[in-house]
Amino acid sequence: PDSAAVGLHLSLTWSPAAGSQGLGALLLRSHLRRLSPTALETRLCDQLHRFETLLGRPPEFVDGHQHVHAFPTIAPVLLAVLSQRYGESRPAVRSIRSGAWRGGKAGLLNRLGGNALHRRLQRDGWPANHDFAGVYPFDQSQSYADRMRDWLRTLGDGGLIMCHPGSADLPEHGQARAEESRYLASSAWLQ
């Protein structure tokens, strides 16, 4: 639809051939400031260029696979690249900061870079969501419908709920993706 925003989901830990890998190493190197800003800039620019070439326009928003765009070293390079490339027409950047307690996984993302990125986005006037939900353990301890009700109840204005509907045969979290699909296709979601 014309009203859907189209953005770039940056990949630093995923490839078509290998799937997701290397998150732990990237996280460690990022927090130890052992990533090359020049190499990061090249990778980010390559993906932005590919997006622009395929879609004929810049992305309306940018985020990262496994939330890596919020990690130290990566976030400042990303924001610098977006500023240089797009000036005042810069795309929104997804904040991964959960504004309410939404479990340990969401809390960990806040500490791993979500809080710092959110503060920087606000300070520098970047277009961004104000709250973030949709992060959960894939342990089936709670139904997706119950999780969604909790998120909607606690989500602040300008908030964003991440979801990845898919099929059970997906190699990464297939059962969870299938449950998300079933819920989003149900009358419960419409209600």
VOBA-1610 file (N, C-alpha, C; in pm, whole numbers, padded with zeros to 5 digits, always signed):
BEGIN
Pro+00082-00120+00000Pro+00000+00000+00000Pro+00086+00126+00000Asp+00028+00234-00048Asp+00100+00361-00052Asp+00134+00412+00086Ser+00060+00371+00188Ser+00082+00424+00322Ser+00188+00347+00401Ala+00238+00237+00349Ala+00339+00159+00421Ala+00477+00221+00403Ala+00546+00241+00515Ala+00683+00291+00509Ala+00776+00176+00470Val+00871+00204+00385Val+00966+00102+00340Val+01105+00145+00388Gly+01169+00055+00460Gly+01299+00090+00516Gly+01402-00017+00495Leu+01521+00010+00544Leu+01634-00080+00530Leu+01663-00149+00663His+01665-00281+00660His+01699-00365+00774His+01845-00406+00754Leu+01937-00329+00812Leu+02080-00351+00791Leu+02123-00489+00839Ser+02209-00551+00763Ser+02259-00684+00797Ser+02409-00680+00823Leu+02446-00701+00947Leu+02586-00716+00982Leu+02612-00855+01040Thr+02505-00930+01068Thr+02517-01064+01125Thr+02436-01168+01048Trp+02392-01135+00928Trp+02310-01228+00850Trp+02354-01225+00705Ser+02350-01344+00644Ser+02371-01353+00499Ser+02279-01460+00445Pro+02243-01453+00317Pro+02155-01555+00260Pro+02214-01695+00270Ala+02343-01706+00256Ala+02407-01838+00256Ala+02419-01898+00396Ala+02446-01814+00497Ala+02476-01867+00629Ala+02371-01837+00735Gly+02273-01753+00705Gly+02176-01714+00806Gly+02241-01621+00908Ser+02188-01622+01029Ser+02242-01536+01135Ser+02360-01604+01202Gln+02467-01529+01214Gln+02584-01579+01286Gln+02673-01463+01325Gly+02750-01482+01430Gly+02848-01382+01470Gly+02798-01272+01560Leu+02675-01285+01614Leu+02622-01177+01697Leu+02708-01156+01822Gly+02745-01263+01889Gly+02824-01251+02012Gly+02957-01182+01987Ala+03024-01221+01881Ala+03154-01159+01849Ala+03137-01012+01813Leu+03033-00981+01736Leu+03009-00841+01698Leu+02976-00757+01821Leu+02894-00812+01908Leu+02857-00741+02031Leu+02981-00712+02116Leu+03065-00811+02134Leu+03186-00794+02213Leu+03279-00690+02150Arg+03305-00706+02020Arg+03396-00613+01951Arg+03340-00470+01952Ser+03209-00458+01943Ser+03146-00327+01946Ser+03165-00260+02082His+03139-00334+02189His+03152-00277+02323His+03297-00252+02363Leu+03388-00328+02306Leu+03530-00305+02333Leu+03590-00201+02238Arg+03506-00147+02150Arg+03549-00047+02051Arg+03658-00104+01960Arg+03638-00227+01916Arg+03734-00296+01831Arg+03684-00312+01688Leu+03582-00236+01651Leu+03532-00239+01513Leu+03591-00121+01438Ser+03625-00144+01314Ser+03679-00037+01231Ser+03566+00053+01181Pro+03566+00180+01223Pro+03462+00271+01171Pro+03463+00281+01019Thr+03580+00275+00958Thr+03590+00283+00812Thr+03525+00161+00747Ala+03552+00043+00800Ala+03491-00079+00745Ala+03340-00078+00766Leu+03295-00032+00883Leu+03151-00021+00908Leu+03086+00075+00810Glu+03148+00190+00791Glu+03094+00289+00698Glu+03079+00230+00558Thr+03179+00156+00515Thr+03172+00093+00382Thr+03055-00004+00374Arg+03039-00090+00476Arg+02929-00188+00474Arg+02794-00119+00475Leu+02781-00016+00557Leu+02653+00055+00565Leu+02622+00126+00433Cys+02721+00194+00377Cys+02701+00264+00250Cys+02667+00167+00137Asp+02731+00051+00136Asp+02699-00050+00034Asp+02553-00092+00042Gln+02502-00114+00163Gln+02364-00156+00178Gln+02266-00043+00145Leu+02299+00078+00184Leu+02214+00192+00148Leu+02210+00212-00004His+02326+00199-00068His+02332+00213-00214His+02248+00105-00281Arg+02258-00017-00234Arg+02180-00127-00292Arg+02030-00101-00277Phe+01989-00055-00160Phe+01849-00022-00137Phe+01803+00084-00237Glu+01880+00192-00248Glu+01844+00302-00337Glu+01839+00256-00483Thr+01932+00170-00522Thr+01935+00120-00659Thr+01812+00035-00689Leu+01776-00053-00596Leu+01663-00143-00618Leu+01528-00073-00607Leu+01515+00023-00516Leu+01386+00087-00494Leu+01375+00225-00556Gly+01487+00280-00600Gly+01484+00410-00665Gly+01461+00527-00571Arg+01482+00506-00443Arg+01464+00612-00344Arg+01534+00573-00215Pro+01556+00668-00126Pro+01618+00635+00002Pro+01519+00563+00093Pro+01569+00495+00194Pro+01479+00430+00290Pro+01407+00535+00376Glu+01285+00501+00417Glu+01211+00590+00506Glu+01251+00568+00651Phe+01306+00451+00681Phe+01357+00423+00814Phe+01472+00323+00801Val+01551+00314+00907Val+01664+00221+00911Val+01664+00153+01047Asp+01689+00023+01046Asp+01711-00052+01169Asp+01813-00161+01137Gly+01834-00252+01229Gly+01936-00353+01206Gly+01892-00492+01248His+01932-00590+01171His+01907-00729+01207His+01972-00758+01342Gln+01897-00818+01432Gln+01940-00848+01568Gln+01975-00720+01644His+01917-00609+01603His+01928-00479+01672His+02069-00423+01677Val+02157-00468+01588Val+02297-00427+01593Val+02317-00278+01566His+02220-00213+01505His+02234-00070+01476His+02242+00014+01603Ala+02204-00043+01717Ala+02207+00031+01844Ala+02336+00009+01922Phe+02422-00081+01877Phe+02544-00113+01951Phe+02642+00004+01948Pro+02723+00016+02054Pro+02829+00118+02052Pro+02918+00095+01930Thr+02979+00195+01882Thr+03062+00199+01761Thr+02974+00198+01637Ile+02875+00109+01629Ile+02790+00099+01511Ile+02694+00217+01502Ala+02625+00249+01612Ala+02525+00357+01611Ala+02584+00491+01567Pro+02698+00535+01624Pro+02750+00665+01580Pro+02791+00667+01433Val+02846+00556+01385Val+02885+00550+01243Val+02759+00554+01156Leu+02657+00480+01195Leu+02532+00480+01118Leu+02472+00620+01111Leu+02463+00689+01224Leu+02403+00822+01224Leu+02486+00920+01142Ala+02617+00907+01147Ala+02703+00995+01066Ala+02682+00967+00918Val+02675+00840+00880Val+02653+00805+00739Val+02519+00858+00691Leu+02414+00839+00771Leu+02281+00886+00731Leu+02278+01038+00719Ser+02344+01107+00811Ser+02348+01254+00804Ser+02422+01302+00680Gln+02536+01240+00652Gln+02615+01279+00535Gln+02541+01250+00406Arg+02474+01137+00403Arg+02411+01092+00280Arg+02280+01166+00252Tyr+02203+01196+00357Tyr+02068+01248+00336Tyr+02044+01387+00392Gly+02139+01442+00466Gly+02122+01576+00521Gly+01997+01587+00606Glu+01920+01691+00585Glu+01798+01714+00663Glu+01686+01617+00628Ser+01698+01545+00518Ser+01596+01448+00477Ser+01627+01308+00530Arg+01702+01302+00637Arg+01746+01173+00692Arg+01628+01086+00732Pro+01642+00955+00714Pro+01534+00863+00749Pro+01521+00847+00900Ala+01406+00797+00943Ala+01387+00763+01084Ala+01481+00648+01119Val+01520+00643+01243Val+01602+00533+01295Val+01522+00466+01405Arg+01511+00334+01397Arg+01432+00263+01497Arg+01504+00262+01631Ser+01436+00314+01731Ser+01485+00303+01868Ser+01441+00168+01923Ile+01530+00099+01992Ile+01495-00031+02051Ile+01477-00019+02202Arg+01465+00103+02253Arg+01449+00124+02397Arg+01306+00094+02438Ser+01293+00003+02531Ser+01164-00028+02588Ser+01139+00068+02703Gly+01030+00145+02696Gly+01001+00245+02797Gly+00936+00190+02922Ala+00900+00064+02922Ala+00840-00003+03038Ala+00909-00138+03054Trp+00896-00197+03170Trp+00954-00331+03190Trp+00876-00430+03106Arg+00945-00494+03011Arg+00883-00592+02923Arg+00964-00721+02922Gly+01028-00751+03031Gly+01104-00875+03044Gly+01254-00854+03031Gly+01326-00960+03066Gly+01471-00953+03069Gly+01537-00929+02935Lys+01481-00987+02830Lys+01541-00971+02697Lys+01531-00824+02651Ala+01417-00762+02673Ala+01400-00621+02638Ala+01490-00534+02726Gly+01498-00568+02855Gly+01585-00493+02945Gly+01731-00502+02905Leu+01772-00620+02860Leu+01910-00638+02815Leu+01939-00552+02691Leu+01845-00547+02598Leu+01864-00463+02479Leu+01878-00315+02518Asn+01803-00273+02619Asn+01819-00135+02667Asn+01963-00111+02710Arg+02019-00204+02785Arg+02154-00188+02839Arg+02262-00205+02733Leu+02238-00286+02632Leu+02339-00313+02528Leu+02351-00201+02425Gly+02268-00101+02434Gly+02277+00011+02340Gly+02146+00083+02319Gly+02036+00021+02355Gly+01906+00082+02331Gly+01886+00215+02402Asn+01925+00222+02530Asn+01909+00347+02605Asn+01996+00458+02545Ala+02121+00425+02518Ala+02215+00526+02465Ala+02170+00576+02328Leu+02130+00485+02240Leu+02083+00527+02107Leu+01959+00614+02121His+01866+00575+02205His+01742+00652+02222His+01773+00794+02268Arg+01861+00807+02367Arg+01899+00941+02415Arg+01960+01024+02302Arg+02046+00963+02224Arg+02112+01036+02114Arg+02011+01078+02007Leu+01920+00988+01973Leu+01818+01021+01874Leu+01734+01140+01921Gln+01696+01139+02048Gln+01617+01249+02103Gln+01699+01378+02106Arg+01822+01369+02155Arg+01907+01487+02167Arg+01931+01555+02033Asp+01953+01473+01929Asp+01989+01526+01798Asp+01869+01546+01705Gly+01748+01524+01757Gly+01627+01549+01679Gly+01601+01452+01565Trp+01644+01327+01579Trp+01620+01228+01474Trp+01475+01182+01479Pro+01414+01161+01364Pro+01282+01097+01365Pro+01298+00953+01413Ala+01218+00915+01513Ala+01228+00781+01571Ala+01102+00750+01650Asn+01078+00624+01672Asn+00971+00582+01761Asn+01010+00615+01905His+00909+00634+01991His+00934+00676+02129His+00935+00561+02228Asp+00890+00444+02187Asp+00884+00327+02273Asp+00895+00205+02182Phe+00934+00092+02238Phe+00958-00028+02157Phe+00914-00152+02232Ala+00837-00235+02165Ala+00791-00362+02222Ala+00803-00469+02115Gly+00782-00593+02154Gly+00786-00703+02059Gly+00903-00797+02079Val+00989-00767+02176Val+01103-00853+02207Val+01056-00953+02311Tyr+01079-01081+02287Tyr+01035-01182+02384Tyr+01118-01309+02370Pro+01124-01388+02477Pro+01193-01517+02467Pro+01105-01613+02386Phe+01167-01701+02313Phe+01091-01792+02226Phe+01057-01922+02298Asp+01028-01915+02427Asp+01011-02035+02509Asp+00868-02084+02524Gln+00772-02020+02461Gln+00632-02060+02466Gln+00572-02051+02606Ser+00634-01974+02697Ser+00580-01960+02832Ser+00452-01876+02835Gln+00429-01802+02731Gln+00311-01716+02720Gln+00268-01716+02574Ser+00139-01713+02550Ser+00093-01710+02412Ser+00127-01575+02350Tyr+00139-01575+02218Tyr+00167-01449+02149Tyr+00051-01351+02168Ala-00071-01400+02172Ala-00187-01313+02194Ala-00176-01243+02329Asp-00136-01316+02432Asp-00119-01255+02564Asp-00004-01153+02563Arg+00104-01187+02496Arg+00215-01092+02485Arg+00169-00963+02418Met+00096-00978+02307Met+00050-00860+02234Met-00040-00774+02321Arg-00129-00836+02396Arg-00216-00758+02486Arg-00132-00681+02587Asp-00028-00745+02643Asp+00060-00677+02738Asp+00132-00560+02672Trp+00184-00582+02552Trp+00255-00474+02482Trp+00163-00356+02454Leu+00044-00385+02403Leu-00049-00277+02370Leu-00091-00200+02495Arg-00102-00271+02607Arg-00141-00207+02732Arg-00032-00113+02783Thr+00094-00147+02760Thr+00204-00069+02817Thr+00276+00020+02716Leu+00242+00010+02590Leu+00314+00085+02486Leu+00277+00233+02490Gly+00378+00317+02496Gly+00355+00460+02498Gly+00319+00514+02360Asp+00270+00638+02358Asp+00240+00705+02232Asp+00367+00710+02146Gly+00349+00692+02018Gly+00463+00693+01927Gly+00546+00566+01937Gly+00486+00462+01994Gly+00557+00335+02011Gly+00548+00247+01889Leu+00633+00146+01889Leu+00643+00053+01776Leu+00649-00088+01832Ile+00572-00179+01772Ile+00578-00320+01810Ile+00642-00396+01694Met+00755-00460+01723Met+00825-00540+01623Met+00756-00677+01614Cys+00739-00726+01493Cys+00690-00862+01475Cys+00752-00920+01348His+00759-01051+01345His+00820-01123+01233His+00730-01239+01191Pro+00610-01213+01141Pro+00525-01325+01102Pro+00590-01407+00991Gly+00574-01537+01002Gly+00633-01626+00902Gly+00576-01765+00917Ser+00648-01863+00865Ser+00601-02001+00869Ser+00690-02086+00957Ala+00636-02198+01000Ala+00707-02289+01092Ala+00833-02347+01030Asp+00843-02350+00897Asp+00961-02410+00834Asp+01079-02314+00821Leu+01066-02193+00874Leu+01178-02100+00871Leu+01291-02154+00959Pro+01417-02137+00916Pro+01528-02193+00994Pro+01552-02124+01128Glu+01511-02000+01142Glu+01532-01927+01267Glu+01397-01896+01332His+01371-01957+01446His+01252-01929+01527His+01122-01954+01451Gly+01118-02059+01371Gly+01002-02087+01287Gly+00872-02102+01364Gln+00874-02172+01476Gln+00750-02192+01552Gln+00695-02059+01603Ala+00784-01974+01653Ala+00741-01843+01703Ala+00686-01758+01589Arg+00753-01763+01474Arg+00707-01684+01358Arg+00569-01731+01310Ala+00547-01863+01316Ala+00418-01918+01275Ala+00309-01876+01373Glu+00340-01874+01503Glu+00241-01831+01601Glu+00206-01683+01580Glu+00307-01601+01549Glu+00280-01460+01519Glu+00186-01448+01399Ser+00213-01526+01294Ser+00128-01523+01174Ser-00015-01561+01205Arg-00031-01669+01280Arg-00167-01714+01315Arg-00242-01605+01392Tyr-00174-01544+01487Tyr-00240-01440+01567Tyr-00277-01320+01481Leu-00184-01273+01399Leu-00210-01154+01318Leu-00315-01178+01210Ala-00341-01303+01176Ala-00445-01338+01079Ala-00579-01365+01148Ser-00582-01359+01281Ser-00701-01397+01355Ser-00793-01279+01382Ser-00916-01312+01422Ser-01011-01208+01462Ser-00969-01142+01592Ala-00892-01213+01676Ala-00845-01154+01802Ala-00758-01031+01775Trp-00674-01037+01672Trp-00591-00921+01639Trp-00678-00805+01592Leu-00778-00834+01509Leu-00864-00728+01460Leu-00941-00659+01573Gln-00976-00737+01674Gln-01046-00680+01790Gln-00953-00594+01871
//
